[in-house]
Amino acid sequence: GKKTEDKPAEDKSLMEMTPKEFKKNLHKNSTVTLTPISQTKRSPGIGPIKSFNFGDFDSELSKRGGKIFKQKCAICHKTDKKMIGPAMKGIYNKRSPAWVMNMMLNPTEMI
């Protein structure tokens, strides 16, 4: 198969994307602020995302996200039930969107 770096961003899973590719593939009107790795201790969680604001819903990106979720997340996470990972329902009552994004981008470092 193709090496990860040779794939176009839209063919990569979330875990294969660089922060720059991830930022380019966000929902329309979403905003992300990246912070240098040297400053990540002050950001929410460990990773390049300093802030995240949800933009307009995009059904095509939602479908792609659902596919990524099934591939990478569903084994450990359910909506209303704690499995290996926490239940997803209400996560933004406990954590900021930026923290959640950093958790998705850097699960090993965040755990």
Backbone bond lengths (Angstrom), bond angles and torsions (degrees), N, CA, C in turn:
res aa  C-N    CA-C-N  psi(-1)  N-CA   C-N-CA  omega(-1)  CA-C   N-CA-C  phi
1 G - - - 1.451 - - 1.512 111.55 -
2 K 1.298 114.94 171.55 1.462 121.31 179.06 1.516 109.88 -70.93
3 K 1.332 115.27 145.97 1.450 119.77 172.04 1.513 108.51 -68.46
4 T 1.326 117.11 150.54 1.459 122.59 -179.59 1.516 111.64 -53.04
5 E 1.351 117.21 -45.80 1.463 119.24 -175.93 1.527 112.56 -67.86
6 D 1.349 117.82 -18.40 1.456 121.15 179.14 1.524 112.96 -87.00
7 K 1.308 117.87 -14.05 1.468 121.60 -178.85 1.525 109.95 -78.22
8 P 1.347 117.19 144.80 1.472 117.48 170.39 1.529 108.62 -67.47
9 A 1.343 117.05 151.45 1.469 121.91 -175.66 1.514 112.41 -54.27
10 E 1.342 117.46 -38.75 1.471 119.15 -176.41 1.530 112.76 -67.79
11 D 1.342 117.75 -14.58 1.460 121.44 177.86 1.521 112.47 -97.70
12 K 1.325 117.08 -1.31 1.461 120.83 -179.06 1.522 110.26 -92.83
13 S 1.323 115.29 152.70 1.456 119.14 171.28 1.525 107.60 -77.43
14 L 1.308 116.67 164.84 1.464 121.79 179.07 1.523 111.01 -53.67
15 M 1.307 117.15 -40.39 1.459 121.23 -176.82 1.529 112.29 -70.90
16 E 1.341 118.19 -20.40 1.459 121.25 -179.90 1.526 112.64 -89.29
17 M 1.347 117.00 -18.33 1.459 120.35 -176.48 1.519 112.25 -74.06
18 T 1.331 115.00 143.91 1.456 119.71 170.09 1.526 107.01 -76.64
19 P 1.335 119.00 161.38 1.468 119.55 176.55 1.530 112.60 -54.94
20 K 1.324 117.40 -37.41 1.473 120.98 179.67 1.531 110.15 -64.79
21 E 1.335 118.15 -44.61 1.469 121.72 178.34 1.524 110.12 -64.40
22 F 1.335 116.34 -41.56 1.460 121.00 179.24 1.522 110.13 -58.81
23 K 1.334 116.43 -46.92 1.461 121.57 -179.08 1.530 111.14 -60.15
24 K 1.339 116.98 -39.00 1.464 121.16 -179.11 1.525 111.95 -69.88
25 N 1.332 118.59 -20.29 1.460 122.56 -175.45 1.520 113.62 -105.63
26 L 1.326 118.00 20.11 1.456 121.86 179.04 1.517 111.60 -78.45
27 H 1.323 115.32 166.11 1.463 121.01 172.79 1.518 109.77 -57.64
28 K 1.315 116.64 150.29 1.457 121.16 175.60 1.526 109.29 -56.33
29 N 1.301 116.66 139.50 1.458 125.33 178.54 1.531 113.96 69.55
30 S 1.331 118.68 4.95 1.463 120.43 172.92 1.520 107.74 -75.52
31 T 1.298 116.59 152.37 1.459 119.60 176.13 1.512 109.64 -129.51
32 V 1.309 115.55 142.30 1.462 123.18 177.01 1.517 106.99 -135.61
33 T 1.306 116.60 138.95 1.447 121.31 173.73 1.519 107.58 -115.05
34 L 1.321 116.69 122.21 1.464 121.28 178.77 1.519 108.93 -91.13
35 T 1.302 115.33 145.46 1.459 120.44 177.42 1.521 108.48 -122.82
36 P 1.329 118.71 144.81 1.467 119.94 178.64 1.524 111.20 -57.48
37 I 1.326 115.87 145.48 1.463 121.34 -179.08 1.527 110.83 -53.51
38 S 1.330 117.45 -35.54 1.467 120.73 -179.09 1.524 112.64 -63.03
39 Q 1.334 117.83 -18.54 1.463 121.13 -177.96 1.525 113.24 -107.90
40 T 1.328 117.63 9.32 1.461 119.64 -174.14 1.514 114.19 -66.14
41 K 1.329 118.93 -19.92 1.463 120.30 179.16 1.524 111.35 -65.13
42 R 1.331 117.79 -22.38 1.468 121.20 178.45 1.526 111.63 -93.09
43 S 1.315 117.95 -9.80 1.461 120.63 -179.89 1.525 109.47 -87.54
44 P 1.325 117.51 163.69 1.472 119.29 178.31 1.524 111.17 -69.82
45 G 1.283 116.27 104.86 1.455 120.72 -177.03 1.519 110.57 87.75
46 I 1.315 114.86 -168.78 1.464 120.91 -179.17 1.518 107.79 -110.85
47 G 1.307 116.33 116.18 1.453 120.60 178.82 1.509 111.84 155.53
48 P 1.308 116.56 -178.60 1.454 121.41 -172.31 1.529 115.03 -82.48
49 I 1.319 119.08 -10.77 1.464 121.10 -175.27 1.525 109.73 -84.53
50 K 1.315 116.18 119.59 1.465 121.71 179.20 1.526 111.11 -93.37
51 S 1.329 115.89 -39.48 1.462 120.60 176.91 1.523 108.75 -148.88
52 F 1.317 115.69 157.22 1.455 121.05 -179.76 1.514 108.15 -148.97
53 N 1.316 116.69 129.45 1.462 122.88 175.67 1.519 108.21 -125.31
54 F 1.311 116.64 130.23 1.459 120.53 -179.33 1.519 110.69 -68.44
55 G 1.322 116.76 137.99 1.457 123.10 176.21 1.516 109.99 -101.02
56 D 1.311 115.67 -162.03 1.464 121.99 179.56 1.531 110.51 -65.96
57 F 1.311 115.95 146.98 1.464 121.94 178.14 1.524 109.25 -67.57
58 D 1.324 116.74 135.90 1.458 123.48 178.20 1.526 106.71 -127.01
59 S 1.329 117.35 111.14 1.465 120.32 -173.46 1.526 112.43 -64.11
60 E 1.328 118.08 -34.46 1.467 120.38 179.30 1.530 110.81 -66.77
61 L 1.327 116.96 -44.90 1.470 119.63 176.90 1.523 110.88 -66.28
62 S 1.328 117.04 -32.66 1.457 120.67 177.15 1.531 110.54 -63.58
63 K 1.319 116.87 -41.20 1.467 120.59 177.38 1.521 110.60 -63.10
64 R 1.343 116.52 -43.73 1.470 120.46 178.08 1.520 110.05 -63.28
65 G 1.341 116.82 -41.37 1.456 120.80 178.63 1.522 112.18 -63.67
66 G 1.343 116.09 -38.56 1.459 120.36 177.03 1.517 111.98 -61.90
67 K 1.311 115.83 -38.99 1.460 120.90 177.99 1.533 110.53 -65.45
68 I 1.331 116.25 -44.08 1.462 120.78 177.59 1.526 110.09 -63.06
69 F 1.343 116.75 -42.08 1.462 120.50 178.95 1.531 110.47 -58.73
70 K 1.317 116.84 -45.69 1.471 119.78 179.68 1.522 111.40 -62.55
71 Q 1.342 116.49 -37.44 1.470 120.38 -178.76 1.519 112.69 -73.94
72 K 1.330 117.19 -39.90 1.464 120.62 -168.23 1.525 115.54 -111.65
73 C 1.328 118.31 -24.90 1.468 120.24 -167.19 1.525 114.88 -117.13
74 A 1.336 116.57 -35.13 1.470 120.78 -170.42 1.522 113.58 -62.08
75 I 1.313 118.20 -23.50 1.459 120.49 178.81 1.528 111.47 -63.96
76 C 1.341 116.19 -28.42 1.470 120.81 -176.71 1.524 114.30 -113.37
77 H 1.328 117.97 -18.86 1.465 121.39 -173.80 1.525 112.39 -125.17
78 K 1.313 115.61 137.93 1.465 123.52 171.36 1.526 107.10 -126.13
79 T 1.304 117.07 165.31 1.462 120.50 -177.30 1.523 112.16 -65.53
80 D 1.333 117.67 -54.33 1.463 122.22 -172.50 1.524 114.35 -110.38
81 K 1.329 117.77 5.00 1.457 119.77 -171.87 1.524 110.42 -131.62
82 K 1.341 116.81 131.25 1.460 120.97 174.26 1.517 108.14 -72.45
83 M 1.301 115.21 129.57 1.468 120.70 175.92 1.533 105.65 -118.86
84 I 1.314 117.18 -128.11 1.465 120.53 172.46 1.517 108.59 -66.72
85 G 1.336 115.89 -41.88 1.455 122.66 175.41 1.523 109.77 -103.35
86 P 1.316 116.97 170.16 1.470 120.30 -179.01 1.528 112.72 -69.39
87 A 1.331 114.86 158.85 1.467 119.94 173.08 1.528 108.25 -63.28
88 M 1.318 116.45 145.72 1.461 119.84 -176.40 1.523 113.08 -83.98
89 K 1.318 117.04 -25.87 1.463 119.72 -178.78 1.530 109.59 -60.85
90 G 1.321 115.91 127.39 1.451 121.15 178.13 1.521 115.58 81.03
91 I 1.335 117.37 9.17 1.470 119.92 -176.91 1.520 111.96 -58.81
92 Y 1.343 117.04 -34.72 1.472 118.81 -178.19 1.531 112.11 -77.18
93 N 1.329 117.64 -6.02 1.467 120.56 169.68 1.528 110.38 -80.48
94 K 1.338 115.82 -19.92 1.462 121.19 -177.54 1.523 112.76 -106.66
95 R 1.327 116.59 -32.24 1.466 121.36 -174.48 1.523 109.81 -134.21
96 S 1.324 115.69 152.57 1.463 120.25 177.05 1.524 109.65 -76.47
97 P 1.343 116.96 155.66 1.463 119.48 175.57 1.536 112.38 -56.20
98 A 1.337 117.90 -37.01 1.466 120.56 179.01 1.534 110.52 -63.63
99 W 1.335 117.63 -40.56 1.464 120.82 178.19 1.521 109.82 -61.94
100 V 1.331 116.69 -44.41 1.470 120.94 -179.94 1.529 109.99 -62.15
101 M 1.332 117.08 -42.97 1.461 120.47 178.97 1.529 110.71 -62.20
102 N 1.319 117.51 -43.27 1.464 120.25 177.58 1.522 111.41 -64.39
103 M 1.318 117.13 -35.32 1.462 120.52 177.24 1.531 110.43 -63.84
104 M 1.334 116.63 -39.78 1.470 120.00 178.85 1.530 111.31 -69.18
105 L 1.316 117.01 -38.19 1.459 120.88 -177.58 1.525 112.83 -79.38
106 N 1.320 117.60 -28.57 1.464 122.64 -174.79 1.521 112.23 -134.63
107 P 1.319 118.58 55.66 1.472 118.57 -174.89 1.524 113.55 -60.41
108 T 1.311 118.50 -38.98 1.467 120.38 -178.77 1.518 110.79 -63.85
109 E 1.329 116.50 -45.74 1.458 120.73 -179.21 1.528 111.63 -68.11
110 M 1.328 117.11 -35.94 1.463 121.05 -177.27 1.524 111.98 -74.77
111 I 1.303 118.14 -29.71 1.463 121.02 -179.17 1.504 107.78 -79.12
